[in-house]
Amino acid sequence: MVKPKNVIQIVWGLLLMAAGIGVFLVLPGKMAQLAEAGRTDFYILFTRLCFYLIAILLVGGGAGKIIRHLAAKPEDDAPNPHQPLE
């Protein structure tokens, strides 16, 4: 039986990844708008680097959450710390 907490963790990881991918896809258009607004090159470069960093962290965090969740052992198979080893 799948626990609701497990489903929530997977969905949260997928949403994080989707948000990061969304930032990657929207960023070129927004940078063009900044250039049209007459912003300096340094301002555009700094903004671009910050948003790419945010996107990388979102995608990496979502992927890490999904990988850690799928690689974890089920709680039923985990050894009991209070049970003596045989």
N, C-alpha and C positions, 0 to 999 in steps of 0.2 A: 504494500500500500504506500502510495506517495504522500508524504506529509505536506501540508500547506506551506510550512516554512521553507521546505526545499523548493517548491515551485516559485515562491516569492523570491528566493535568492537567484534562481535562474533568470526570472523575468527582470529583476533589478540589474543583473549583469548585462542582459541584452539591451535594456534601455540605456545604460551607460554607454555601451558600444554604439548604439544608434545615435545618441547625442553627439558623440565624438565624430562619427562619420558625417553627421549633419553639419557640424562646424567646418569640416574639411570641404564639403560641397558648397557651402554658402560663402566661405571666406573670399574667394576670388572676386565675386560680384561686389561684396562690401568694400574690398580694397580699391576697386575701380571707382566706387562712389566717393571714397576718401580722396582719391587723386583728383577727381572732378571738382571736389570742394576746395581745392587749393591747399591741401595740407602739405607740409614739408616731407621730403624723402625720409628723413630720420623718423618722423612721427609714424609714417606708413610702415616702415621697416620694423620699428619697435612694436607696433600694434600687431603686425603680421606674425612676428616671432612669439608674442604672448598668446595669441589665439591658436597658433599651431601647437604650442606647448600644452595649452588647455585641451586641445583635441587629442593629442598623444596620450595625455594622462587619463582622459575619459575612456578612450579605446583600450588602453593598457589595463586600467582598473577594472573595466567590465570583463575583459578577456581573462584577467587574473582571477576574478571572482568566480567565473564559470569554470575555469580549469581547476581551481582549488576545490570547488564544490563537487565536481564530477570525479576528482581523484580521491576524495575523502572516503574512508571506509564507512559503511553504515554503522549506526550506533549499536545495533544488535551484535555485530561481530567484534566490536571493540572489547579488549580485555578489561575485566573488572579489577581496579587497582587494589581492592580489599580482599580479593581472592588469592590464596597462595599459589605460586607456580608449581606445576607438577614436574 
